[in-house]
Amino acid sequence: MTATRRRGERLEHAILEATWQILTEAGYAKLTFEAVAALAGTSRPVVNRRWPTRAELALAAMDHTLPAGAEPPDTGALRSDLVELLRQAANGFDAVRGEVLAGLAAETARDPDGTAALHAWIARSTPQDRMAAVIARAADRGELPAADLPPRVLRLPFDLIRNEAVVFGRPPSGDAIDSIVGDILLPLVHQLTSR
């Protein structure tokens, strides 16, 4: 593809779409600045100016393709709200994202900048505010006492989903989500809110 003169959002969109296409078709291991530039119809220096590392480029492409966050589910019961919330989160973690995160984790282990980019992406992409809203709504309904849960507890179910996607190459099944909610999350939330 020959280079086309584009700027701003149009150029960024083309680069991120090209990056996602390479990640989807060839995987993180095959992601190169040269391949992205060629597919996007631009030059490597243009891509490098915006994203200095391969990790930052891959994470930007994952952000670019994530669906917009939905409202926290309101099914009328804490358990089913949590199952639906985790189901929505798991749907956002397809095999490509799991493979990219596994590749990034391995690569960034020796790269402080890449590690910082990965940690920032995980913090940014974890919907703990939606989890807090589900818990607050359950307290309003009288299902549990009102309490501010620690951020680590609010992140926990999403960390488990991300772990499953990375380790097993796919998001957790419906049975696994039921287990995360019933065996881990509900007992923990009830213990912390009953103190």
Phi, psi and omega in degrees: 000136180275152181294136179243140182281105177225158179221170170058223186298322180297317179293314180299317178301314181297319180293315182290325175295318178296318178300313181297322179298316179294316178300319182290318186274326187239341180093166183298324182300331183264001180286120175228155177297323180297315181296319179296313181299317180297315182291325180278350180073043179219196180246159179301315180302326178295317179293315182297328179295323182278322183227099185295336182235158177298322179299313180297322179295314180296318180293322177296321178293323178293318175301316184299328185258357178289139175293152179298145180296134179271168174295150176300140181296150177222084182268350181101356179214142183302311184302310183290330174297315181294318178299315181294318178300315181288327176298316178298317180296318180295325178296334177279352182249080178279181183298325181296312181297321177298316180293320179296314180296321177297315178297318179295318180299318180292316183290319186279354179302333181248011186229103183302322180292319178294321178298316179297319179296318179295315179297319179296320179295316180299315179297319182289328187264000180268116186277059182295336177294325177291322177296315179299322179294320178297317180294316180298320179295320178296322177295319177299326179279353180086014180284336177202160179293148177293136179197149173269113180279148178299148179306324181297324178291320179294330179277336190310309183296327180286326174297320179294320178294314179299317179300314180299317181296321181286312186289318185257356177075015178202156178291162181295149178287172175301320178296320179294320178296316176303320180292317178302315181290307187284321186268336186242302191288309181299312177301320180294313180297315179296321178296315184288329182274348182262006180292000000 
